[in-house]
Structures are given as structure tokens and as C-alpha cells.
Amino acid sequence: MADFETDYLIIGAGAVGLSFADTLLDEDPDCHITIVDKHAKPGGHWNDAYPFVALHQPSATYGVNSMELCPDRVDTHGHNAGMYPLAKHSEILAYYSKLMSERFIPSERVSYHPLTEYRGAEGSEHTVRGILSGEESTLNVRRKLVDGTYFQTSVPSTHKPAFDIAEGTRFATPGDLPSLWQQADNLPDHYIVLGGGKTAMDTAVWLLEAGVSADKIGWVRPRDSWMFNRKFLQPAHARIEGLIALQEGQFEAAASSESGDEMFAKLGKQGIMLRIDPDVTPSMFHYAVISEGEVEMLSTIKSVYRQGRVTKIAPGRMEFGDASADVPENTLFIDCTATAVPFSVRDKVGPMFDGDRIKLQLVQVPFVPYSAALAAFAEVHFDDDATRNNLLPPGPLTDTTATYPYALMVNLMSTGTLAANEKTDAFNARSRLHPTGPAVAQMIANNDPKLSILQNFRETLQNCLPGVVKLGMAAKAIHEAG
Ligand SMILES: Cc1cc2nc3c(=O)[nH]c(=O)nc-3n(C[C@H](O)[C@H](O)[C@H](O)COP(=O)(O)OP(=O)(O)OC[C@H]3O[C@@H](n4cnc5c(N)ncnc54)[C@H](O)[C@@H]3O)c2cc1C
């Protein structure tokens, strides 16, 4: 006989598992939920993040449906001035702790087991192990196992670098940088940021804002990246025009382009997509969001190494396979090479609902918490897996400019499918995690004059649809070829 009983066993107390649990609690007032996680506190990978990390998208659509994450006002200073707040590391962790201690636990319908690893199942009996005690216990899961670990988020402090580090090399993760003040009499002469993603950008901005001059920073950027311009991604209730312009721009550019690169170049000209170096055509697109101010700052770093990935670092030297580069002897190398979402997980895309298991994936790329909340809604309000899977097919995790039109096309299809279903349409209209749902519902209720923008948008969509699908299908073939 099992030690405990529950209706839903959720693996992972990260953004995904917690968003699913939050919506499930509201939509199914009778169920009992058990959440296990290896971390000591709720929040998943945010527990391991560097202290100066912040969301790169406004907090308005992050977290869980039942609780706002940040105040509803614009920032007044810094490179996010004039835009809506981006929750900081401490705010995100405090938010998830509050959710657990003020909503989940007092509901008496959630059992939370931190520092606990999920081990596997035999039939409906599942085994978990306390990481510090080493003790195993069993749970009888009456309804379903919910896997909230699909994204396998990887951050610098917990990943293992894939390059050699020679003895005597000064090496750090971004999380080590704020303690540099403790080495005030032994500071590095030079800094090399390793990696081309958002963590590397955050790190370079941090160094520049901390007073390190741009000529003391080198940057190993194997691939350059396009990024969304944050000013187009402001909360819909405040600035729906930006989001509509972003969507319209994407559909028009996709419909009139023969390749992803051509589409991004058009979006770059309109300022919808940003890049750091106007002379380099980026091949990477990881859905990062950035401000024009950050891009301007980052473009002051002129020492950029594009020989590929480093294979070895040593005092005064970096190797890139057969090539190498000399750097000042007293250089601090900063590892930003962890890929936040390892895109290799795309191979594992499969139906979300599969009998007594739910594998939480993306319904709308890249809206991670929204997709998990919608999955909980579908679990409760539709009777069979075939219906749920037809409504919520997983979106692809594309990572290049060539393959992104595939994700754009799938998002468009999914938007149509969800809008055509009365129940999911109503859910979107009240989900704070949905990028436009509640704002549009409010506009309709108030007969807002801005509704005319939406009418124009629908016409643009109709006109662009064939072209978006053509480019999307070509991108799908590239994505599937690997
Ligand atoms: C620096 C950074 C910034 C980001 N910024 C944004 C942003 O602004 N907006 C956005 O939408 N996304 C952002 N992301 C993407 C981010 O990955 C997702 O938003 C989200 O946090 C992922 O949550 P998750 O629950 O999938 O993963 P995680 O946070 O990794 O949670 C999964 C949890 O599962 C647990 N687990 C795994 N295996 C087991 C097991 N066997 N037993 C028990 N527990 C287990 C882990 O301990 C972990 O706590 C960012 C990512 C990074 C790295």
C-alpha cells in the first residue's frame, strides 16, 4: 500500500508546474495536488540564476493566473524607462514563495515536497526520494502524473562547461560578478564574456553599468541573434497598438519573404527586431526581448570573437579548435554558455495528454506559463485526450532565423483553433498570462474605439495567411531536417 494518495502528482515547482497547479486549483475545486521538486524552494531554475537576472519580457504576463507579479506602472529610470517592469530575481523568487505559502498550502489541497526527487512508477504507484534523507516513499496517483520538466532549463551556475579550463585561468559564472568588490586589490585587467545569448547580454550590460570600460571587455559570440524590441511588447491593456504592430509586421514580412533571413531583415528595418551589429546577419533567434538602450550599450563592445565556440581557455589565451586568440594574461572569463532552454528537447515533442500522463509543453511559443495554465484548463473542461490534443498541439521550439517562421505559423493556427472553441476563447479572455486576451475582452465590453485596429489586423491576417503558411511550411522542413 502506498504511503500517500493524491489526484495529480506534478514533477517540478518551476514556472510551468506552478502555473499548471494554480489553474487546476481554480478549475477543479475537488482535486488534490502533490508537487515534488529537487530544489529547496519553489521557482525552479530561478533559484540558481545570477542575482542581476530579470525577466526580459514585462512581468504582466509571467507567473500564474491568480496573482499579479509586478505593479501596473511604467519604470521611470534605467534602460527600461517608459516601459512596464521586468521582475527581478528576488521578486520572482518572493512571488513563487508567496504563492506557495499564501495560496497553495492554506488551500489544504496542495502537498509540496521540496528537496524531493521523482524516481519513477509502477502502475499508479509512484516513488519519490527525499534528497537529504535518502528515504523513499510511494504515492498512489488517482488521476495523472504531470511532467513539468520538459524544458530542462539550463543556467550557468548548474551546467558543466563544454570546454577545457587550464589551471590558473580566472573563471567565473555571472553569479560571481557582484562579489568582485571583495577582490578590489586584485581585479582582472580584462573580461571575456563567453556566449551569444541573453545571459551573455545581461552580463555585458552589468559589466558596463558597473563601470568597466567597453575596451576592457571581449565577447565570444559564435552566432549573432535577432531580438524582439521590448517597446513593441508592452502589456496589451496599456499599449495594444505595439503588440498589433508587432504581429502585423511579422505576418506581412513573412508573407512577402522567401526565407527567414529576408523576413528578419524586413523586421529589423522597421525596428521590430533588433541586433547588436548592423554589419552582421544574425542566424540565431531565441525569442529574447531587449530594449534599444541595452542594444546601444552592447554595441560599444568592439572586441567580438566569431571563430565559433571556445574549446579551451587558459591564462592569456582562448582556443577555438585549431584557431586561437591571445588575450591579456589577467583576464576573467565569464561562462554564459548554458543554453537557457536546450533546443535539443525539440526532438521529444509529442502529445501533451497521454492517458494517465501529461507532459507540459508550449501551446503558444514562447508563452511558457500561459501554455501550462491552458493545459490545466483543458484537462478539466474536455473529456478525452483526443479533443485536448487537437486543441493544444505542442508548438515547435525553433532556434534559428530559418526555422522561426514555422513557430509563427503554428502560433497563428493555434490562435485560430483556440478562438473558435467557446471554452478556450473564454479562458483566454480572463487569463492574465495571455498576451492580449483580457485586454481585447475589455475593449469589446467597452466598445472601445481602438477596436478598429483589430478589424484592420484581421484583414491583414486574411491577406497574409497564404504567404505565412508557405514560408512556415518551408521552415518546418528545415526544422525537421535538424
Ligand atoms: C536567465 C533566464 C531568463 C528567462 N527569462 C524569461 C522571460 O523573461 N520570460 C519567459 O517567458 N521565459 C523566460 N525564461 C525561460 C524560462 O526557462 C521559463 O520562463 C520558465 O522559467 C521555465 O520553467 P520550467 O518550470 O519549465 O523549468 P524550471 O524552472 O527548470 O523548473 C523545473 C523544475 O523541475 C525540477 N525537476 C526536474 N527533474 C525533477 C525530478 N526528477 N524530480 C523532482 N524535480 C525535478 C527542477 O528541480 C526544477 O525546479 C528565462 C530563462 C532563463 C534561464
The ligand as a Gaussian input file, in Angstrom:
#p B3LYP/6-31G(d) Opt

LIG

0 1
 C       18.049000      33.630000     -17.410000
 C       16.704000      33.261000     -17.926000
 C       15.749000      34.263000     -18.167000
 C       14.486000      33.916000     -18.657000
 N       13.571000      34.908000     -18.868000
 C       12.330000      34.575000     -19.312000
 C       11.317000      35.573000     -19.520000
 O       11.513000      36.763000     -19.319000
 N       10.119000      35.177000     -19.962000
 C        9.838000      33.850000     -20.220000
 O        8.724000      33.537000     -20.604000
 N       10.780000      32.914000     -20.046000
 C       11.999000      33.229000     -19.604000
 N       12.940000      32.264000     -19.437000
 C       12.598000      30.895000     -19.829000
 C       12.293000      30.066000     -18.603000
 O       13.009000      28.900000     -18.779000
 C       10.830000      29.800000     -18.427000
 O       10.116000      31.004000     -18.315000
 C       10.493000      29.005000     -17.163000
 O       11.060000      29.595000     -16.021000
 C       10.851000      27.563000     -17.266000
 O       10.218000      26.943000     -16.188000
 P       10.171000      25.381000     -16.025000
 O        9.207000      25.110000     -14.950000
 O        9.966000      24.754000     -17.358000
 O       11.657000      24.950000     -15.653000
 P       12.458000      25.012000     -14.289000
 O       12.451000      26.352000     -13.713000
 O       13.799000      24.417000     -14.606000
 O       11.658000      24.033000     -13.312000
 C       11.677000      22.648000     -13.440000
 C       11.837000      22.086000     -12.062000
 O       11.754000      20.662000     -12.161000
 C       12.565000      20.108000     -11.153000
 N       12.861000      18.729000     -11.512000
 C       13.440000      18.247000     -12.649000
 N       13.518000      16.892000     -12.598000
 C       12.985000      16.521000     -11.419000
 C       12.787000      15.266000     -10.785000
 N       13.133000      14.093000     -11.344000
 N       12.222000      15.247000      -9.552000
 C       11.847000      16.400000      -8.939000
 N       12.009000      17.618000      -9.516000
 C       12.569000      17.680000     -10.724000
 C       13.785000      21.003000     -11.132000
 O       14.422000      20.941000      -9.864000
 C       13.167000      22.384000     -11.396000
 O       12.959000      23.095000     -10.205000
 C       14.188000      32.561000     -18.930000
 C       15.148000      31.570000     -18.691000
 C       16.391000      31.909000     -18.192000
 C       17.399000      30.831000     -17.942000

